[in-house]
Amino acid sequence: MNRNTPEQLQTFLEIATEAALAAGTVLQSYLGKLEEIEEKGRPGDLLTAADKAAEATILEILRRHFPDHSILAEESGRLGENKSEYLWAIDPLDGTTNFAHQYPFFATSIGLLIDGIPQVGAIFDPFHNELFRAAKGLGATRNRRPIRVSATSDLSKSLLVTGFAYDRRETADNNYAEFCHLTHLTQGVRRSGSASLDLAHVACGRLDGYWERGLSPWDIAAGIVLVQEAGGKVTAYDRSSLQIDSGRILATNGHIHHSLSSELMQVRPLSGLE
């Protein structure tokens, strides 16, 4: 049960913003200067000094302000008291592969779950200097100005975005079939390589819908709040309530939600992939 006042949520949002901006400054300092890039055990799952330094910056700020809160960080795992009602889900560098190649699409994502429900989010794109923020009941903004989802109501006129998980080489449930199917039914499907920015761009109306599998809570916690507070809809593929640990998400402007869900549910994985 959420017992937090709008003033408390605003305080959480300001601290999330402080941490996201600080981490973004760290990322800017490393861009184009990486000396070593590691793989975390799966092909394409990269780790750099920038990830580590940005996460350390975020952790220092959150621990200083909220020493009793729990934290779920991509590189450090679960930290703090498991019994806390507050869980910060943070991705210091969402889009590490892009960053390593100096492809300008990456961000820092900081979300706060209260009693398991995402309620505060800050996403900072340091390359384009775009700050996306939202808190439950307080609306969503881009660079401090209110944002809304798009008004597109026809799936055939929509622009979508998706992604492919690191296990895509090992499973037939790899999103390839869904990508092909929906490419034919829409004005296009993009693949950016940053789940948090995909959600932020749905929230501000640049994209009409997003789906993906193989995600972790730190990928989507902040973006969920953004889309919802911008007037959009976030569910599981089948339109049931989203379980943030499920790894799957469907987020849209709300108008195309039913039709996009229906198309996703009828797609079967491609077979015979080598």
N, C-alpha and C positions, 0 to 999 in steps of 0.2 A: 504494500500500500504506500502510495507516494504522499509523504507528509511535508514535502518541501514547498515553501512559498515561492512566488515569482521572484522575490528579492534574493532568495537563496540560489535559485536556478541561475539568476543573472550573475551572481558571484562565481558560481561554478563556471559559467560561460567565459567570464573575464579571465579566469586562471587558465582555462583551456586555450584561450586566445593567446595569452602570454607565452605559454609553452609552445604552441604551434608556430608562432612568429620567431621565437628564439631558435627552435629547431630548423626552421626555414633558413635563417641566417647561417647556421652551421652548414646546411646543404649547399648553399651558394658558395661558401668558402672552399668546398671540396670539388665543385663541378669542373670537370676537365683536368683535374689534378690527381686522380686516383693512381696509386702506385701498385696496388694489389687488389685483386678481385677473387673472392673465394666462392666455391659452390657448397651449399649446405647439405649435400647428399643426393639431391635430385637434379637431373639435367635442367639447367636454366634457372634454378633457384639460387640466386646470387646473394652474397653478403659483402659489404664493403666497409671501409673505415668510416664512411659517411653515415651509414646506418647506425653503427655503434656510437659514434659521437653525438648524433642527433638524439638517439634514445637516451643517452646519459644526461643530456641537457633537459629533456622532458621529465625524466625521473627525478632529477634534482628539484625542479620546480614543483612538481606534484607532491613530493614527499615533504617539502618545506611548508606548503600550505595545508596539506591534508595527510598528516602522518598516520592516521588511523584507517585510511581508505585502502582498498585492495587495488592492485594493478595487474592487468594482463597485457604484456608487451611482446611484440613479435620476436625480439631477439632474447629477452631475459625470461620470458615465460610468466608464470603466476607469482606475484609478490605480495607480501602483506597478509593481513588477517582474512582468512576464507569466510569468516562469519560476517564481515562487513556488508551492509546493504549497498555500499557504493563500490562500483568496479569501473576503473578507468581502462578502456580498451584502446591501446595506442599502436600506431604504425609509424615509426619515425621517418621511413622513406617508402612510400607506396609507389612502386614503379622503379624498383632498383635496376632492372635490366635496362629500362629507358635511360636512367641516370648514368649507368656505366657506359652507355653508348653516346652520351650527350644528346639524346633525343629528348626534346623539351616538353615532356609530359610526365610529371611526378609531383608528389605532394607529401605533406605531413598530415596525418589524420589522428585526431584525439576525440574519443567519444566517452561519455559517462553513462553507464547503466545504473539505474537505481531500482533495487529489487528486481533485477534481471531485465529491465525495460530501458532501451536507449532513450535518454531524455535531454542530453546536451551534446553538441557536436561542434568542432572547429576543424576546418580543413584549409590548409594554406598551400597554395601553388606559388613557390618562390620565384620560378622563372618568369611567370606572367604577373607576379605581384597581385594575386587574387586571393582574398580571404573570404571564405564562406563560413557563416556561423548560424546556429539555430539552437533554441531551447524550447522544450515543450510549453506550448501556450504563449510563447513570446515571438513567434514568427521566425522567418529565415531571411538572411541578408547576404549580399555580395558586396564587399568593400563598404559595409555599413548601410547599404541601401536595400530596401525590401525587394525580394524576388518572388516570382510565382512560376509554377509549371506552365507548359504550353497549353494551348487550346485545341490542338490537333485531336480530332475525334474519329478519324478514319485510318485504320491500320495501313491501308495502301498509300496514304500520304505521310506516313510517319518516318522519322529517322531514328533508328535504334542503335544501341551499343551493347557489346557483350565482351567476353574474355574466355580464355582457355587455361585450365588448371595445369599445374606442373606434372600431373599424372596422365596427361592426355595421350602419351605414347604407350601407356600400359593398360588402358581400358577403352572399351567400345563406347562407354558413356562419357564421351569427350567433348560434347557440344558441337561437333562438326556438322552433324545432320541438322540440328536446330539452326545453325548459322546459315546453311545453304537454303533451308526451307524458308526462312524469314527474309533472306535476301531477295527471293523471288516475289514476296508478298508486299514489300515495303519500298520506300524510296532509297533504302540502303541500310546496311548494318556496319557499324564501325567497330574497330578493336583498338583500344587506346593503350592498354597495359597498366591502368591504374583504376582500381575499383572505386576508390573514394572520389576521384575526380569524375568518373562516370556518373555517380550518384549526384554529385554537386551540379553537373551539367544538366541532368534531368530536372533538378530543383529549380534551376534558373531558366529553363525553357529552351536550352540549346538542343537538347535531345528529348524525345518523346517517351522513350522506354528503355529499360535495361534489364537483362537477366544474366545470371551466371551461376556456375556450380564450382565446388572445390574451394570455397572461401572460408576465411576465419573471422571471428568476431571483430578483430582489430581492423579488418578490411572495410567493414560496412557499418559499424556502430554509429559513427558520426554522420555518415551519409544518410542513414535511415531517418534520423531526426530532421535533416535538411529537407528531404523529399516530403515528409509528412507535414512539416510546418510551412512548406511552400504550396501546399494544397494537393499534393500527389498521394499516391497509394503504394503501400509496400506490403507484400504477402509472400507466401510460398508459391511455387509454380501453379498449384491447383487452387489458389485464392484462399486457402486456409491461413490461419494465423502464422506468421513467420516465427520459426524457431531459430534463433540467431546462431546456434551451434550446428544447424543442419548442413551448412555449407552452400545452400541454395537460396537465391533471392529473385524476386520479381518486383521491379519498381517502375512505376509509370506516372504519367500525368493524371491518371484516374480515368480519363475518357476512353483510352484504348485498352484498359486493364483486362476486361473480360475477353476481348477478342484475342489479345496477345497470349493470355493464359490458355485459352482454348486451342490455339495453334501449337503452343509448346507441349501441351498434354497429348497431342495426337502424333507427335514425331517419334519415330523409333530410331535407335542408334544405327549408324552405318555399320555394315559388316564387311569382313574380308580385308580389313586394313592390315598392312604388314607392319 
